[in-house]
């Protein structure tokens, strides 16, 4: 693996590795861009197959965070961190505090938050070692961002319906949700309360049982079967990379719009395949930006009303991107172009200030 080629190919600024011998922590922090401001991005704790897989994941996720911040019109850059978890070892305070010390070495250039495998308790433990952490319940700031992620995605769904010329009414619609954890469960509730019928799956049986009991969703035990289920909207809300050419070929939906990051395994090719199949794609980093908006807003000192308006604005941003997608290879490409325009505008402003 040629690390510097990987970094330069997508414009990453920095990739740092850290090993803490006392706890066994093995972690990485990737900063993709700080053009618009300090970089905010979650900490993912996952049992990767090998180090190469973890490197690719942290680079892919950090790039997505840059575009997410830019598309949401936030003065922040994009980064991500990953912890290579050992099989069978549960997260603990010592490990989390070691991760907090690693984050602190960046001096605020990187601001961490929760992600897959990291909960608010873990963030609070990290916050004992660094002030550059969002998303905990006590010591750190922001609380659980997942309700804002779900609400932003729901607003993205509204935009998709509107773009197709359909009535923005969920009554009678079927929404298939892959993953009913933190964001998926809340998205299911929003859709259910709006009148939709929900089909759902989750690798965690207790999460699926809870969705059945509390929301009355139709459980699909086989996750692969959910991707082929007939529905109006498919919402991937678990890990990324679930949509590739074979999976897209089997889809029976009009819209794909979910909270998961990096839903397309091969973004350029898979985005074009969705367009060829006439399936509307709500670009993930546009529609799932609500949680980031919440945490960034608190970090930047926004009021609750300002944060709410930005989450609401996801609907209009999605509409704009979908309109531009008519003249782009795919909705994904249109979303990346939209974000890059904002980044270049920020870069130009910085140059003007420096020159002045």
C-alpha positions as CSV (number, residue, x, y, z in Angstrom):
1,X,0.0,0.0,0.0
2,X,1.4,3.4,-1.1
3,X,0.2,5.7,1.7
4,X,1.2,9.0,0.1
5,X,-0.4,8.1,-3.2
6,X,-3.6,7.3,-1.3
7,X,-3.4,10.7,0.5
8,X,-2.7,12.7,-2.6
9,X,-5.3,11.0,-4.8
10,X,-8.2,12.4,-2.7
11,X,-6.5,15.5,-1.4
12,X,-6.0,14.4,2.2
13,X,-3.8,16.7,4.4
14,X,-2.8,14.3,7.1
15,X,-3.0,10.7,8.4
16,X,-1.7,10.0,11.9
17,X,-1.2,6.6,13.6
18,X,-1.1,6.0,17.3
19,X,-0.4,3.0,19.6
20,X,-0.8,3.1,23.3
21,X,1.1,0.2,24.9
22,X,-0.6,0.4,28.2
23,X,-4.1,-0.2,26.8
24,X,-3.3,-1.8,23.5
25,X,-5.1,1.0,21.6
26,X,-4.4,1.1,17.9
27,X,-5.9,4.1,16.2
28,X,-5.7,6.5,13.2
29,X,-6.9,10.0,12.6
30,X,-7.3,11.3,9.0
31,X,-7.7,14.9,8.3
32,X,-9.0,15.4,4.7
33,X,-9.4,19.2,4.6
34,X,-9.2,22.2,6.9
35,X,-9.9,24.8,4.1
36,X,-13.2,25.8,5.6
37,X,-12.2,25.4,9.3
38,X,-11.1,22.9,11.9
39,X,-12.1,19.4,11.0
40,X,-15.0,17.6,12.8
41,X,-15.6,13.9,12.4
42,X,-16.6,10.9,14.5
43,X,-14.5,8.1,16.0
44,X,-15.4,4.7,14.7
45,X,-14.4,1.6,16.8
46,X,-14.5,-1.5,14.6
47,X,-12.9,-5.0,14.3
48,X,-11.2,-4.5,10.9
49,X,-9.9,-7.5,9.0
50,X,-6.5,-5.8,8.7
51,X,-4.7,-2.4,8.9
52,X,-5.1,-1.7,5.2
53,X,-8.9,-2.0,5.5
54,X,-8.8,0.5,8.4
55,X,-6.7,2.9,6.5
56,X,-9.0,2.9,3.5
57,X,-12.0,3.3,5.8
58,X,-10.6,6.3,7.7
59,X,-9.6,8.0,4.4
60,X,-13.0,7.4,2.8
61,X,-14.9,8.5,5.8
62,X,-12.9,11.7,6.3
63,X,-13.3,12.8,2.7
64,X,-17.1,12.3,3.1
65,X,-17.0,14.5,6.2
66,X,-15.4,17.3,4.3
67,X,-18.2,17.2,1.7
68,X,-20.8,16.9,4.3
69,X,-19.7,20.0,6.1
70,X,-19.3,21.9,2.9
71,X,-22.7,20.9,1.5
72,X,-24.3,21.9,4.8
73,X,-22.7,25.3,4.5
74,X,-20.7,24.9,7.8
75,X,-17.3,26.7,8.3
76,X,-15.7,23.4,9.2
77,X,-13.4,20.8,7.5
78,X,-13.6,17.1,7.4
79,X,-11.8,14.3,9.4
80,X,-12.4,10.9,10.9
81,X,-10.7,8.6,13.4
82,X,-10.9,4.8,13.7
83,X,-10.0,2.5,16.5
84,X,-9.0,-1.1,15.5
85,X,-10.9,-3.1,18.0
86,X,-9.7,-6.6,19.0
87,X,-12.2,-9.4,18.7
88,X,-14.2,-9.9,21.9
89,X,-12.7,-6.9,23.8
90,X,-15.2,-4.4,24.9
91,X,-14.7,-0.7,25.0
92,X,-13.4,0.6,28.4
93,X,-12.5,3.8,30.1
94,X,-8.7,3.3,29.9
95,X,-8.8,2.8,26.1
96,X,-11.2,5.8,25.6
97,X,-8.9,8.0,27.7
98,X,-5.9,6.9,25.6
99,X,-7.9,7.9,22.5
100,X,-8.7,11.2,24.0
101,X,-5.0,11.9,24.6
102,X,-4.4,11.1,20.9
103,X,-7.1,13.5,19.8
104,X,-5.6,16.1,22.1
105,X,-2.3,16.1,20.2
106,X,-4.0,17.8,17.3
107,X,-4.7,20.9,19.5
108,X,-8.3,21.4,18.2
109,X,-7.5,21.0,14.5
110,X,-9.4,17.7,14.8
111,X,-12.6,17.6,16.9
112,X,-13.9,14.1,17.6
113,X,-17.5,12.8,18.1
114,X,-19.3,9.5,18.3
115,X,-19.6,7.0,15.5
116,X,-20.2,3.3,15.0
117,X,-18.9,1.4,18.0
118,X,-18.6,4.5,20.2
119,X,-21.4,5.8,22.4
120,X,-21.9,8.9,24.5
121,X,-20.2,7.3,27.5
122,X,-17.1,6.6,25.5
123,X,-17.1,10.3,24.4
124,X,-17.3,11.3,28.0
125,X,-14.3,9.2,28.9
126,X,-12.4,10.7,26.0
127,X,-13.4,14.2,27.2
128,X,-11.5,13.5,30.5
129,X,-8.3,13.9,28.4
130,X,-9.3,16.5,25.8
131,X,-11.7,19.4,25.3
132,X,-11.8,18.6,21.6
133,X,-14.7,16.2,21.7
134,X,-18.4,16.5,21.0
135,X,-21.4,14.2,21.6
136,X,-21.1,13.0,25.2
137,X,-23.8,13.5,27.9
138,X,-22.0,15.0,30.8
139,X,-18.4,16.2,30.5
140,X,-18.4,16.7,26.8
141,X,-20.9,18.7,24.8
142,X,-23.9,18.1,22.5
143,X,-25.6,14.9,23.7
144,X,-26.9,12.4,21.2
145,X,-26.8,13.8,17.6
146,X,-28.8,10.9,16.1
147,X,-32.2,12.6,16.3
148,X,-30.9,15.4,14.1
149,X,-29.4,12.9,11.6
150,X,-32.7,11.1,11.3
151,X,-34.7,14.4,11.0
152,X,-32.3,15.6,8.3
153,X,-32.7,12.4,6.4
154,X,-36.5,12.6,6.7
155,X,-36.3,16.1,5.2
156,X,-34.1,14.6,2.4
157,X,-36.9,12.1,1.7
158,X,-39.4,15.0,1.4
159,X,-37.1,16.6,-1.2
160,X,-36.9,13.3,-3.2
161,X,-40.6,13.0,-3.3
162,X,-41.0,16.6,-4.3
163,X,-38.3,16.2,-7.0
164,X,-40.3,13.3,-8.5
165,X,-43.4,15.4,-8.6
166,X,-45.1,13.3,-6.0
167,X,-47.2,14.6,-3.1
168,X,-45.1,15.0,0.0
169,X,-47.3,12.7,2.0
170,X,-46.0,9.5,3.5
171,X,-49.5,8.0,3.9
172,X,-49.6,4.8,1.9
173,X,-45.8,4.8,1.2
174,X,-43.6,1.8,2.1
175,X,-40.2,2.6,3.5
176,X,-37.6,-0.2,3.9
177,X,-35.0,0.6,6.5
178,X,-31.8,-1.3,6.7
179,X,-30.6,-0.9,10.3
180,X,-32.8,0.3,13.1
181,X,-30.1,1.4,15.6
182,X,-29.7,4.9,16.7
183,X,-30.6,6.8,13.5
184,X,-32.6,4.1,11.8
185,X,-35.0,3.6,14.6
186,X,-35.7,7.3,14.9
187,X,-36.1,7.6,11.1
188,X,-38.5,4.7,11.2
189,X,-40.5,6.5,13.9
190,X,-40.6,9.7,11.8
191,X,-41.8,7.8,8.8
192,X,-44.3,5.7,10.8
193,X,-45.8,8.8,12.5
194,X,-46.1,10.4,9.1
195,X,-48.2,7.5,7.9
196,X,-45.7,5.2,6.1
197,X,-45.6,1.4,6.4
198,X,-42.1,0.3,7.6
199,X,-40.1,-2.8,6.7
200,X,-36.9,-3.2,8.6
201,X,-33.9,-5.4,9.2
202,X,-30.9,-5.3,11.5
203,X,-28.1,-7.7,12.3
204,X,-28.8,-6.9,16.0
205,X,-31.9,-9.0,16.8
206,X,-32.7,-7.0,19.9
207,X,-32.7,-3.7,17.9
208,X,-35.1,-5.3,15.4
209,X,-37.3,-6.8,18.1
210,X,-37.5,-3.3,19.7
211,X,-38.6,-1.7,16.4
212,X,-41.3,-4.4,16.0
213,X,-42.6,-4.0,19.5
214,X,-42.5,-0.2,19.7
215,X,-43.1,0.8,16.1
216,X,-45.0,-2.1,14.7
217,X,-42.5,-2.5,11.8
218,X,-42.5,-5.5,9.5
219,X,-39.4,-7.4,10.4
220,X,-37.3,-8.8,7.5
221,X,-34.8,-11.2,9.1
222,X,-32.7,-11.6,6.0
223,X,-30.8,-8.3,5.4
224,X,-30.2,-9.1,1.7
225,X,-33.9,-9.6,1.3
226,X,-34.7,-6.1,2.5
227,X,-32.6,-4.7,-0.3
228,X,-34.8,-6.4,-2.9
229,X,-38.1,-5.7,-1.1
230,X,-40.7,-3.8,-3.0
231,X,-41.0,-0.4,-1.5
232,X,-41.2,3.3,-2.3
233,X,-38.1,4.4,-0.4
234,X,-35.1,2.3,0.6
235,X,-33.2,3.8,3.6
236,X,-29.7,2.3,4.2
237,X,-29.0,3.2,7.9
238,X,-26.2,0.8,8.9
239,X,-22.7,0.5,7.6
240,X,-21.7,1.8,4.1
241,X,-20.9,0.1,0.9
242,X,-24.2,-1.8,0.7
243,X,-25.1,-0.7,-2.8
244,X,-23.0,-2.1,-5.7
245,X,-23.9,-3.1,-9.3
246,X,-25.5,-6.5,-8.4
247,X,-27.4,-5.0,-5.5
248,X,-28.7,-2.0,-7.5
249,X,-29.8,-4.3,-10.3
250,X,-32.1,-6.0,-7.9
251,X,-33.6,-2.9,-6.2
252,X,-37.4,-2.5,-6.4
253,X,-37.7,1.1,-5.1
254,X,-38.1,4.6,-6.6
255,X,-35.9,6.4,-4.1
256,X,-32.8,5.5,-2.0
257,X,-32.4,7.9,0.9
258,X,-30.8,6.8,4.2
259,X,-28.6,7.9,7.1
260,X,-25.6,5.6,6.4
261,X,-22.4,7.1,5.2
262,X,-20.8,6.0,1.9
263,X,-23.7,3.9,0.8
264,X,-22.3,3.4,-2.7
265,X,-19.5,0.8,-2.8
266,X,-18.1,2.4,-6.0
267,X,-19.6,5.9,-5.9
268,X,-19.0,7.0,-9.5
269,X,-20.1,3.7,-11.2
270,X,-22.9,2.9,-8.7
271,X,-24.2,6.4,-8.8
272,X,-24.5,6.2,-12.6
273,X,-26.1,2.8,-12.4
274,X,-28.8,4.1,-10.1
275,X,-29.5,6.9,-12.6
276,X,-29.7,4.5,-15.5
277,X,-32.2,2.4,-13.5
278,X,-34.2,5.6,-12.9
279,X,-33.8,5.3,-9.1
280,X,-33.5,8.6,-7.4
281,X,-30.6,8.8,-5.0
282,X,-30.6,11.3,-2.1
283,X,-26.8,11.7,-1.7
284,X,-25.8,10.3,1.7
285,X,-23.5,13.1,2.8
286,X,-26.2,15.7,2.0
287,X,-29.2,14.0,3.6
288,X,-27.5,12.6,6.7
289,X,-25.8,15.9,7.7
290,X,-28.2,16.7,10.6
291,X,-26.1,15.2,13.3
292,X,-23.0,17.0,12.1
293,X,-25.0,20.2,11.9
294,X,-26.0,19.7,15.5
295,X,-22.5,19.1,16.8
296,X,-20.9,21.7,14.6
297,X,-23.5,24.2,15.5
298,X,-22.9,23.8,19.3
299,X,-19.2,24.0,18.7
300,X,-19.6,27.2,16.7
301,X,-22.0,28.8,19.2
302,X,-25.1,28.7,17.1
303,X,-28.5,29.0,18.8
304,X,-31.0,26.1,18.9
305,X,-33.1,28.0,16.4
306,X,-30.2,28.4,14.0
307,X,-29.3,24.7,14.2
308,X,-33.0,23.8,13.5
309,X,-33.0,26.0,10.5
310,X,-29.9,24.4,9.1
311,X,-31.3,20.9,9.6
312,X,-34.5,22.0,7.9
313,X,-32.5,23.5,5.0
314,X,-31.3,19.9,4.1
315,X,-34.6,19.6,2.2
316,X,-33.7,22.6,-0.1
317,X,-30.1,21.6,-0.5
318,X,-31.2,18.1,-1.6
319,X,-33.6,19.6,-4.1
320,X,-30.9,21.8,-5.5
321,X,-28.4,18.9,-5.9
322,X,-31.1,16.7,-7.5
323,X,-31.9,19.4,-10.0
324,X,-28.2,19.8,-10.8
325,X,-27.9,16.0,-11.2
326,X,-30.0,16.2,-14.4
327,X,-26.8,17.6,-16.0
328,X,-24.3,15.4,-14.2
329,X,-23.4,11.7,-14.5
330,X,-25.2,11.0,-11.2
331,X,-26.7,12.5,-8.1
332,X,-23.5,11.6,-6.2
333,X,-21.4,13.5,-8.7
334,X,-23.7,16.5,-8.5
335,X,-23.4,16.5,-4.7
336,X,-19.6,16.3,-4.7
337,X,-19.5,19.1,-7.3
338,X,-21.8,21.2,-5.1
339,X,-19.6,20.6,-2.0
340,X,-16.4,21.3,-3.9
341,X,-17.8,24.7,-5.1
342,X,-18.3,25.7,-1.5
343,X,-14.8,24.5,-0.6
344,X,-13.2,26.4,-3.5
345,X,-15.2,29.5,-2.5
346,X,-13.8,29.2,1.0
347,X,-10.2,28.8,-0.4
348,X,-10.6,31.9,-2.6
349,X,-11.9,33.9,0.4
350,X,-8.8,32.8,2.4
351,X,-6.5,33.9,-0.4
352,X,-8.2,37.3,-0.6
353,X,-7.9,37.8,3.1
354,X,-4.2,36.8,3.0
355,X,-3.6,39.1,0.0
356,X,-5.3,42.0,1.7
